[in-house]
Amino acid sequence: MDKIRKGDEIVVIAGKDKGKRGRVLARVDAGHVVVEGVNRAKKHVKPNPVKGEVGGVVDKNMPLHVSNVSLYNPLTQKPDRVGFKLLEDGTKVRIFRSNGEVVGA
């Protein structure tokens, strides 16, 4: 079970975009995530008339390492660490370490 998942709201805690918030768009692999509006790079794209694409310079979201992001806690308005807890019915849920609240509840 991953601590950071697709759709989570995160805060960048290290790097050139430190302090920025965004939503996780995709998990590239076990150690990298793509976040909307964070770690943008200019990419030069060739035109492709078959697909109907025009060429030029486009902004592209690049992956970030999961160690450089932290889950955003809406109750404390700060980034927070994530832990796991087993409920009485046997399901495993993610919790915020600061206050013990269930993530996404």
A tleap script that builds the chain and sets N, CA, C and O, in Angstrom:
source leaprc.protein.ff14SB
mol = sequence {
  NMET ASP LYS ILE ARG LYS GLY ASP GLU ILE
  VAL VAL ILE ALA GLY LYS ASP LYS GLY LYS
  ARG GLY ARG VAL LEU ALA ARG VAL ASP ALA
  GLY HIE VAL VAL VAL GLU GLY VAL ASN ARG
  ALA LYS LYS HIE VAL LYS PRO ASN PRO VAL
  LYS GLY GLU VAL GLY GLY VAL VAL ASP LYS
  ASN MET PRO LEU HIE VAL SER ASN VAL SER
  LEU TYR ASN PRO LEU THR GLN LYS PRO ASP
  ARG VAL GLY PHE LYS LEU LEU GLU ASP GLY
  THR LYS VAL ARG ILE PHE ARG SER ASN GLY
  GLU VAL VAL GLY CALA
}
set mol.1.N position { 0.850 -1.179 0.000 }
set mol.1.CA position { 0.000 0.000 0.000 }
set mol.1.C position { 0.895 1.242 0.000 }
set mol.1.O position { 1.807 1.359 0.818 }
set mol.2.N position { 0.628 2.151 -0.912 }
set mol.2.CA position { 1.462 3.335 -1.069 }
set mol.2.C position { 0.994 4.468 -0.157 }
set mol.2.O position { -0.198 4.615 0.116 }
set mol.3.N position { 1.945 5.254 0.302 }
set mol.3.CA position { 1.606 6.395 1.152 }
set mol.3.C position { 1.068 7.558 0.325 }
set mol.3.O position { 0.221 8.316 0.798 }
set mol.4.N position { 1.556 7.704 -0.912 }
set mol.4.CA position { 1.076 8.745 -1.825 }
set mol.4.C position { 0.405 8.045 -2.999 }
set mol.4.O position { 0.994 7.169 -3.631 }
set mol.5.N position { -0.839 8.442 -3.286 }
set mol.5.CA position { -1.607 7.810 -4.359 }
set mol.5.C position { -2.081 8.846 -5.374 }
set mol.5.O position { -2.031 10.051 -5.129 }
set mol.6.N position { -2.536 8.349 -6.506 }
set mol.6.CA position { -3.111 9.208 -7.544 }
set mol.6.C position { -4.342 9.903 -6.975 }
set mol.6.O position { -5.196 9.271 -6.353 }
set mol.7.N position { -4.421 11.215 -7.198 }
set mol.7.CA position { -5.555 11.989 -6.714 }
set mol.7.C position { -5.320 12.680 -5.381 }
set mol.7.O position { -6.114 13.538 -4.996 }
set mol.8.N position { -4.257 12.336 -4.663 }
set mol.8.CA position { -3.945 12.976 -3.382 }
set mol.8.C position { -3.468 14.399 -3.601 }
set mol.8.O position { -2.845 14.702 -4.619 }
set mol.9.N position { -3.761 15.280 -2.635 }
set mol.9.CA position { -3.225 16.630 -2.676 }
set mol.9.C position { -1.938 16.630 -1.857 }
set mol.9.O position { -1.925 16.198 -0.704 }
set mol.10.N position { -0.858 17.119 -2.463 }
set mol.10.CA position { 0.450 17.064 -1.824 }
set mol.10.C position { 1.072 18.456 -1.765 }
set mol.10.O position { 0.620 19.391 -2.426 }
set mol.11.N position { 2.127 18.563 -0.952 }
set mol.11.CA position { 2.946 19.763 -0.851 }
set mol.11.C position { 4.384 19.344 -1.140 }
set mol.11.O position { 4.857 18.335 -0.616 }
set mol.12.N position { 5.078 20.117 -1.971 }
set mol.12.CA position { 6.480 19.835 -2.264 }
set mol.12.C position { 7.307 20.343 -1.085 }
set mol.12.O position { 7.197 21.509 -0.705 }
set mol.13.N position { 8.138 19.467 -0.503 }
set mol.13.CA position { 8.903 19.839 0.686 }
set mol.13.C position { 10.391 20.041 0.398 }
set mol.13.O position { 11.137 20.442 1.291 }
set mol.14.N position { 10.834 19.770 -0.829 }
set mol.14.CA position { 12.240 19.969 -1.188 }
set mol.14.C position { 12.360 20.220 -2.682 }
set mol.14.O position { 11.554 19.733 -3.474 }
set mol.15.N position { 13.376 20.987 -3.055 }
set mol.15.CA position { 13.632 21.240 -4.466 }
set mol.15.C position { 13.245 22.641 -4.889 }
set mol.15.O position { 12.919 23.486 -4.056 }
set mol.16.N position { 13.284 22.883 -6.201 }
set mol.16.CA position { 13.048 24.225 -6.726 }
set mol.16.C position { 11.598 24.676 -6.564 }
set mol.16.O position { 11.333 25.878 -6.545 }
set mol.17.N position { 10.671 23.756 -6.449 }
set mol.17.CA position { 9.252 24.098 -6.291 }
set mol.17.C position { 8.777 23.933 -4.854 }
set mol.17.O position { 7.591 23.697 -4.623 }
set mol.18.N position { 9.679 24.052 -3.887 }
set mol.18.CA position { 9.346 23.863 -2.477 }
set mol.18.C position { 8.209 24.793 -2.055 }
set mol.18.O position { 8.237 25.992 -2.331 }
set mol.19.N position { 7.211 24.222 -1.385 }
set mol.19.CA position { 6.072 24.993 -0.903 }
set mol.19.C position { 4.863 24.949 -1.816 }
set mol.19.O position { 3.770 25.325 -1.391 }
set mol.20.N position { 5.016 24.506 -3.051 }
set mol.20.CA position { 3.894 24.450 -3.982 }
set mol.20.C position { 2.984 23.267 -3.660 }
set mol.20.O position { 3.439 22.217 -3.205 }
set mol.21.N position { 1.691 23.460 -3.908 }
set mol.21.CA position { 0.704 22.400 -3.713 }
set mol.21.C position { 0.136 21.981 -5.046 }
set mol.21.O position { 0.063 22.775 -5.984 }
set mol.22.N position { -0.268 20.714 -5.123 }
set mol.22.CA position { -0.871 20.218 -6.346 }
set mol.22.C position { -1.459 18.842 -6.137 }
set mol.22.O position { -1.287 18.232 -5.082 }
set mol.23.N position { -2.154 18.358 -7.151 }
set mol.23.CA position { -2.783 17.042 -7.098 }
set mol.23.C position { -1.944 16.052 -7.898 }
set mol.23.O position { -1.424 16.382 -8.963 }
set mol.24.N position { -1.819 14.833 -7.370 }
set mol.24.CA position { -1.030 13.792 -8.028 }
set mol.24.C position { -1.809 13.314 -9.259 }
set mol.24.O position { -2.945 12.853 -9.147 }
set mol.25.N position { -1.182 13.430 -10.426 }
set mol.25.CA position { -1.811 12.997 -11.674 }
set mol.25.C position { -1.530 11.536 -11.980 }
set mol.25.O position { -2.388 10.836 -12.517 }
set mol.26.N position { -0.317 11.067 -11.636 }
set mol.26.CA position { 0.056 9.689 -11.981 }
set mol.26.C position { 1.225 9.234 -11.123 }
set mol.26.O position { 2.008 10.043 -10.624 }
set mol.27.N position { 1.322 7.911 -10.962 }
set mol.27.CA position { 2.496 7.277 -10.354 }
set mol.27.C position { 3.324 6.727 -11.507 }
set mol.27.O position { 2.874 5.826 -12.215 }
set mol.28.N position { 4.532 7.257 -11.706 }
set mol.28.CA position { 5.392 6.797 -12.794 }
set mol.28.C position { 5.935 5.418 -12.459 }
set mol.28.O position { 5.879 4.502 -13.279 }
set mol.29.N position { 6.455 5.277 -11.260 }
set mol.29.CA position { 6.915 3.985 -10.745 }
set mol.29.C position { 6.777 4.052 -9.221 }
set mol.29.O position { 6.099 4.938 -8.700 }
set mol.30.N position { 7.409 3.130 -8.513 }
set mol.30.CA position { 7.261 3.085 -7.057 }
set mol.30.C position { 7.851 4.311 -6.369 }
set mol.30.O position { 7.455 4.639 -5.250 }
set mol.31.N position { 8.793 4.992 -7.021 }
set mol.31.CA position { 9.464 6.100 -6.365 }
set mol.31.C position { 9.202 7.474 -6.937 }
set mol.31.O position { 9.758 8.453 -6.439 }
set mol.32.N position { 8.367 7.588 -7.978 }
set mol.32.CA position { 8.153 8.880 -8.619 }
set mol.32.C position { 6.676 9.142 -8.873 }
set mol.32.O position { 5.912 8.230 -9.190 }
set mol.33.N position { 6.284 10.418 -8.727 }
set mol.33.CA position { 4.918 10.847 -9.002 }
set mol.33.C position { 4.945 12.069 -9.913 }
set mol.33.O position { 5.915 12.827 -9.914 }
set mol.34.N position { 3.881 12.256 -10.687 }
set mol.34.CA position { 3.708 13.446 -11.507 }
set mol.34.C position { 2.618 14.286 -10.851 }
set mol.34.O position { 1.509 13.810 -10.611 }
set mol.35.N position { 2.956 15.563 -10.562 }
set mol.35.CA position { 2.046 16.464 -9.865 }
set mol.35.C position { 1.687 17.607 -10.798 }
set mol.35.O position { 2.558 18.153 -11.474 }
set mol.36.N position { 0.398 17.977 -10.841 }
set mol.36.CA position { -0.026 19.042 -11.748 }
set mol.36.C position { 0.531 20.392 -11.306 }
set mol.36.O position { 0.429 20.769 -10.138 }
set mol.37.N position { 1.124 21.115 -12.263 }
set mol.37.CA position { 1.630 22.450 -12.013 }
set mol.37.C position { 2.953 22.513 -11.281 }
set mol.37.O position { 3.403 23.606 -10.934 }
set mol.38.N position { 3.593 21.383 -11.033 }
set mol.38.CA position { 4.855 21.348 -10.294 }
set mol.38.C position { 5.913 20.665 -11.155 }
set mol.38.O position { 5.616 19.713 -11.878 }
set mol.39.N position { 7.156 21.160 -11.071 }
set mol.39.CA position { 8.289 20.605 -11.814 }
set mol.39.C position { 8.017 20.599 -13.314 }
set mol.39.O position { 8.140 19.572 -13.982 }
set mol.40.N position { 7.644 21.771 -13.828 }
set mol.40.CA position { 7.341 21.910 -15.249 }
set mol.40.C position { 8.626 22.128 -16.037 }
set mol.40.O position { 9.552 22.792 -15.571 }
set mol.41.N position { 8.666 21.557 -17.242 }
set mol.41.CA position { 9.823 21.702 -18.123 }
set mol.41.C position { 9.333 22.055 -19.523 }
set mol.41.O position { 8.239 21.665 -19.931 }
set mol.42.N position { 10.160 22.798 -20.249 }
set mol.42.CA position { 9.860 23.138 -21.636 }
set mol.42.C position { 10.298 21.982 -22.518 }
set mol.42.O position { 11.431 21.510 -22.415 }
set mol.43.N position { 9.411 21.528 -23.379 }
set mol.43.CA position { 9.739 20.431 -24.291 }
set mol.43.C position { 9.472 20.901 -25.713 }
set mol.43.O position { 8.408 21.443 -26.010 }
set mol.44.N position { 10.454 20.688 -26.592 }
set mol.44.CA position { 10.316 21.053 -27.998 }
set mol.44.C position { 9.705 19.870 -28.739 }
set mol.44.O position { 10.261 18.772 -28.743 }
set mol.45.N position { 8.543 20.108 -29.372 }
set mol.45.CA position { 7.781 19.036 -30.007 }
set mol.45.C position { 7.743 19.266 -31.508 }
set mol.45.O position { 7.461 20.372 -31.970 }
set mol.46.N position { 8.028 18.212 -32.269 }
set mol.46.CA position { 7.932 18.288 -33.723 }
set mol.46.C position { 6.467 18.182 -34.136 }
set mol.46.O position { 5.681 17.520 -33.457 }
set mol.47.N position { 6.092 18.821 -35.230 }
set mol.47.CA position { 4.717 18.668 -35.713 }
set mol.47.C position { 4.493 17.257 -36.265 }
set mol.47.O position { 5.385 16.656 -36.865 }
set mol.48.N position { 3.294 16.753 -36.050 }
set mol.48.CA position { 2.927 15.429 -36.571 }
set mol.48.C position { 1.599 15.577 -37.308 }
set mol.48.O position { 0.541 15.558 -36.679 }
set mol.49.N position { 1.639 15.724 -38.642 }
set mol.49.CA position { 0.403 15.952 -39.393 }
set mol.49.C position { -0.546 14.756 -39.356 }
set mol.49.O position { -1.754 14.928 -39.514 }
set mol.50.N position { -0.022 13.552 -39.151 }
set mol.50.CA position { -0.886 12.370 -39.103 }
set mol.50.C position { -1.802 12.430 -37.881 }
set mol.50.O position { -2.992 12.130 -37.976 }
set mol.51.N position { -1.246 12.818 -36.738 }
set mol.51.CA position { -2.032 12.923 -35.504 }
set mol.51.C position { -2.700 14.279 -35.359 }
set mol.51.O position { -3.528 14.477 -34.470 }
set mol.52.N position { -2.343 15.212 -36.232 }
set mol.52.CA position { -2.933 16.551 -36.161 }
set mol.52.C position { -2.290 17.428 -35.102 }
set mol.52.O position { -2.914 18.387 -34.645 }
set mol.53.N position { -1.061 17.129 -34.697 }
set mol.53.CA position { -0.366 17.912 -33.686 }
set mol.53.C position { 0.469 18.996 -34.339 }
set mol.53.O position { 1.115 18.770 -35.361 }
set mol.54.N position { 0.447 20.176 -33.737 }
set mol.54.CA position { 1.303 21.255 -34.216 }
set mol.54.C position { 2.585 21.244 -33.397 }
set mol.54.O position { 2.583 20.838 -32.234 }
set mol.55.N position { 3.662 21.685 -33.996 }
set mol.55.CA position { 4.942 21.716 -33.312 }
set mol.55.C position { 5.089 22.968 -32.467 }
set mol.55.O position { 4.256 23.873 -32.516 }
set mol.56.N position { 6.156 23.003 -31.696 }
set mol.56.CA position { 6.443 24.178 -30.889 }
set mol.56.C position { 6.985 23.787 -29.522 }
set mol.56.O position { 7.357 22.638 -29.287 }
set mol.57.N position { 7.020 24.765 -28.629 }
set mol.57.CA position { 7.513 24.549 -27.274 }
set mol.57.C position { 6.311 24.412 -26.347 }
set mol.57.O position { 5.471 25.309 -26.275 }
set mol.58.N position { 6.231 23.287 -25.637 }
set mol.58.CA position { 5.117 23.051 -24.722 }
set mol.58.C position { 5.659 22.823 -23.309 }
set mol.58.O position { 6.781 22.349 -23.132 }
set mol.59.N position { 4.847 23.169 -22.311 }
set mol.59.CA position { 5.191 22.884 -20.918 }
set mol.59.C position { 4.728 21.477 -20.585 }
set mol.59.O position { 3.632 21.063 -20.961 }
set mol.60.N position { 5.580 20.748 -19.872 }
set mol.60.CA position { 5.268 19.369 -19.542 }
set mol.60.C position { 5.549 19.139 -18.062 }
set mol.60.O position { 6.567 19.599 -17.543 }
set mol.61.N position { 4.641 18.422 -17.372 }
set mol.61.CA position { 4.868 18.059 -15.975 }
set mol.61.C position { 5.857 16.903 -15.918 }
set mol.61.O position { 5.639 15.864 -16.542 }
set mol.62.N position { 6.934 17.079 -15.176 }
set mol.62.CA position { 7.952 16.047 -15.042 }
set mol.62.C position { 7.808 15.360 -13.678 }
set mol.62.O position { 7.264 15.949 -12.743 }
set mol.63.N position { 8.292 14.120 -13.562 }
set mol.63.CA position { 8.137 13.386 -12.303 }
set mol.63.C position { 8.971 13.963 -11.158 }
set mol.63.O position { 10.033 14.547 -11.372 }
set mol.64.N position { 8.463 13.787 -9.944 }
set mol.64.CA position { 9.151 14.137 -8.713 }
set mol.64.C position { 9.360 12.872 -7.897 }
set mol.64.O position { 8.553 11.945 -7.969 }
set mol.65.N position { 10.429 12.827 -7.129 }
set mol.65.CA position { 10.633 11.687 -6.246 }
set mol.65.C position { 9.690 11.819 -5.048 }
set mol.65.O position { 9.443 12.927 -4.572 }
set mol.66.N position { 9.166 10.696 -4.561 }
set mol.66.CA position { 8.191 10.729 -3.465 }
set mol.66.C position { 8.802 11.245 -2.166 }
set mol.66.O position { 8.069 11.680 -1.279 }
set mol.67.N position { 10.121 11.207 -2.035 }
set mol.67.CA position { 10.737 11.736 -0.823 }
set mol.67.C position { 10.684 13.255 -0.773 }
set mol.67.O position { 10.881 13.846 0.289 }
set mol.68.N position { 10.421 13.893 -1.910 }
set mol.68.CA position { 10.362 15.352 -1.968 }
set mol.68.C position { 8.946 15.901 -1.840 }
set mol.68.O position { 8.748 17.112 -1.938 }
set mol.69.N position { 7.960 15.037 -1.622 }
set mol.69.CA position { 6.583 15.484 -1.461 }
set mol.69.C position { 6.015 14.918 -0.163 }
set mol.69.O position { 6.473 13.895 0.346 }
set mol.70.N position { 5.008 15.611 0.354 }
set mol.70.CA position { 4.334 15.177 1.575 }
set mol.70.C position { 2.838 15.422 1.407 }
set mol.70.O position { 2.435 16.374 0.739 }
set mol.71.N position { 2.027 14.580 2.002 }
set mol.71.CA position { 0.577 14.691 1.882 }
set mol.71.C position { 0.086 15.936 2.616 }
set mol.71.O position { 0.557 16.238 3.713 }
set mol.72.N position { -0.860 16.658 2.014 }
set mol.72.CA position { -1.421 17.878 2.610 }
set mol.72.C position { -2.557 17.513 3.547 }
set mol.72.O position { -3.490 16.808 3.160 }
set mol.73.N position { -2.477 17.999 4.791 }
set mol.73.CA position { -3.517 17.756 5.783 }
set mol.73.C position { -4.444 18.971 5.824 }
set mol.73.O position { -4.014 20.041 6.256 }
set mol.74.N position { -5.708 18.844 5.387 }
set mol.74.CA position { -6.607 20.005 5.353 }
set mol.74.C position { -7.001 20.513 6.739 }
set mol.74.O position { -7.381 21.676 6.873 }
set mol.75.N position { -6.920 19.675 7.772 }
set mol.75.CA position { -7.285 20.113 9.117 }
set mol.75.C position { -6.234 21.039 9.724 }
set mol.75.O position { -6.577 22.029 10.370 }
set mol.76.N position { -4.957 20.721 9.520 }
set mol.76.CA position { -3.881 21.546 10.069 }
set mol.76.C position { -3.342 22.550 9.062 }
set mol.76.O position { -2.554 23.424 9.423 }
set mol.77.N position { -3.758 22.438 7.801 }
set mol.77.CA position { -3.305 23.310 6.708 }
set mol.77.C position { -1.799 23.214 6.491 }
set mol.77.O position { -1.169 24.188 6.078 }
set mol.78.N position { -1.211 22.034 6.769 }
set mol.78.CA position { 0.228 21.832 6.630 }
set mol.78.C position { 0.496 20.481 5.991 }
set mol.78.O position { -0.386 19.624 5.948 }
set mol.79.N position { 1.741 20.286 5.485 }
set mol.79.CA position { 2.106 18.944 5.032 }
set mol.79.C position { 2.237 18.021 6.234 }
set mol.79.O position { 2.605 18.453 7.326 }
set mol.80.N position { 1.934 16.750 6.021 }
set mol.80.CA position { 1.917 15.798 7.134 }
set mol.80.C position { 2.455 14.457 6.683 }
set mol.80.O position { 2.370 14.105 5.506 }
set mol.81.N position { 3.012 13.708 7.629 }
set mol.81.CA position { 3.475 12.361 7.344 }
set mol.81.C position { 2.290 11.408 7.376 }
set mol.81.O position { 1.245 11.714 7.951 }
set mol.82.N position { 2.467 10.246 6.748 }
set mol.82.CA position { 1.386 9.278 6.628 }
set mol.82.C position { 1.796 7.987 7.319 }
set mol.82.O position { 2.935 7.534 7.205 }
set mol.83.N position { 0.844 7.408 8.038 }
set mol.83.CA position { 1.046 6.105 8.660 }
set mol.83.C position { -0.100 5.188 8.294 }
set mol.83.O position { -1.010 5.582 7.565 }
set mol.84.N position { -0.058 3.972 8.794 }
set mol.84.CA position { -1.106 3.001 8.512 }
set mol.84.C position { -1.694 2.482 9.811 }
set mol.84.O position { -1.023 2.436 10.843 }
set mol.85.N position { -2.963 2.093 9.741 }
set mol.85.CA position { -3.655 1.588 10.922 }
set mol.85.C position { -4.628 0.515 10.480 }
set mol.85.O position { -5.270 0.635 9.436 }
set mol.86.N position { -4.734 -0.531 11.274 }
set mol.86.CA position { -5.725 -1.569 11.014 }
set mol.86.C position { -6.988 -1.255 11.793 }
set mol.86.O position { -6.936 -1.038 13.004 }
set mol.87.N position { -8.119 -1.229 11.110 }
set mol.87.CA position { -9.403 -1.002 11.775 }
set mol.87.C position { -9.916 -2.314 12.358 }
set mol.87.O position { -9.346 -3.378 12.117 }
set mol.88.N position { -11.005 -2.223 13.131 }
set mol.88.CA position { -11.572 -3.407 13.791 }
set mol.88.C position { -12.033 -4.463 12.795 }
set mol.88.O position { -11.954 -5.661 13.063 }
set mol.89.N position { -12.522 -3.999 11.629 }
set mol.89.CA position { -13.007 -4.954 10.621 }
set mol.89.C position { -11.884 -5.541 9.772 }
set mol.89.O position { -12.148 -6.318 8.854 }
set mol.90.N position { -10.627 -5.179 10.067 }
set mol.90.CA position { -9.488 -5.766 9.372 }
set mol.90.C position { -9.004 -4.990 8.169 }
set mol.90.O position { -8.063 -5.426 7.506 }
set mol.91.N position { -9.612 -3.849 7.859 }
set mol.91.CA position { -9.158 -3.058 6.716 }
set mol.91.C position { -7.992 -2.166 7.135 }
set mol.91.O position { -7.944 -1.671 8.261 }
set mol.92.N position { -7.070 -1.974 6.224 }
set mol.92.CA position { -5.893 -1.145 6.457 }
set mol.92.C position { -6.150 0.228 5.857 }
set mol.92.O position { -6.479 0.334 4.676 }
set mol.93.N position { -6.003 1.281 6.655 }
set mol.93.CA position { -6.263 2.642 6.187 }
set mol.93.C position { -5.041 3.517 6.440 }
set mol.93.O position { -4.216 3.231 7.308 }
set mol.94.N position { -4.945 4.605 5.650 }
set mol.94.CA position { -3.880 5.584 5.854 }
set mol.94.C position { -4.355 6.613 6.875 }
set mol.94.O position { -5.519 7.016 6.864 }
set mol.95.N position { -3.443 7.039 7.762 }
set mol.95.CA position { -3.766 8.061 8.751 }
set mol.95.C position { -2.706 9.150 8.711 }
set mol.95.O position { -1.571 8.912 8.298 }
set mol.96.N position { -3.093 10.367 9.153 }
set mol.96.CA position { -2.128 11.448 9.330 }
set mol.96.C position { -1.428 11.232 10.661 }
set mol.96.O position { -2.079 10.938 11.664 }
set mol.97.N position { -0.104 11.375 10.681 }
set mol.97.CA position { 0.674 11.130 11.894 }
set mol.97.C position { 0.413 12.190 12.962 }
set mol.97.O position { 0.477 11.878 14.151 }
set mol.98.N position { 0.122 13.434 12.574 }
set mol.98.CA position { -0.009 14.504 13.555 }
set mol.98.C position { -1.257 14.379 14.416 }
set mol.98.O position { -1.204 14.624 15.621 }
set mol.99.N position { -2.394 13.995 13.806 }
set mol.99.CA position { -3.628 13.956 14.586 }
set mol.99.C position { -4.343 12.611 14.530 }
set mol.99.O position { -5.375 12.454 15.181 }
set mol.100.N position { -3.842 11.645 13.784 }
set mol.100.CA position { -4.444 10.315 13.756 }
set mol.100.C position { -5.709 10.193 12.930 }
set mol.100.O position { -6.353 9.144 12.941 }
set mol.101.N position { -6.081 11.254 12.207 }
set mol.101.CA position { -7.278 11.210 11.376 }
set mol.101.C position { -7.028 10.363 10.135 }
set mol.101.O position { -5.906 10.294 9.632 }
set mol.102.N position { -8.090 9.717 9.645 }
set mol.102.CA position { -7.993 8.892 8.451 }
set mol.102.C position { -7.878 9.801 7.227 }
set mol.102.O position { -8.602 10.790 7.114 }
set mol.103.N position { -6.981 9.470 6.327 }
set mol.103.CA position { -6.783 10.239 5.095 }
set mol.103.C position { -7.998 10.074 4.201 }
set mol.103.O position { -8.442 8.955 3.943 }
set mol.104.N position { -8.536 11.198 3.726 }
set mol.104.CA position { -9.670 11.148 2.808 }
set mol.104.C position { -11.011 10.955 3.479 }
set mol.104.O position { -12.014 10.762 2.792 }
set mol.105.N position { -11.060 11.002 4.810 }
set mol.105.CA position { -12.348 10.813 5.508 }
set mol.105.C position { -13.016 12.140 5.757 }
set mol.105.O position { -14.105 12.185 6.331 }
savepdb mol mol.pdb
quit
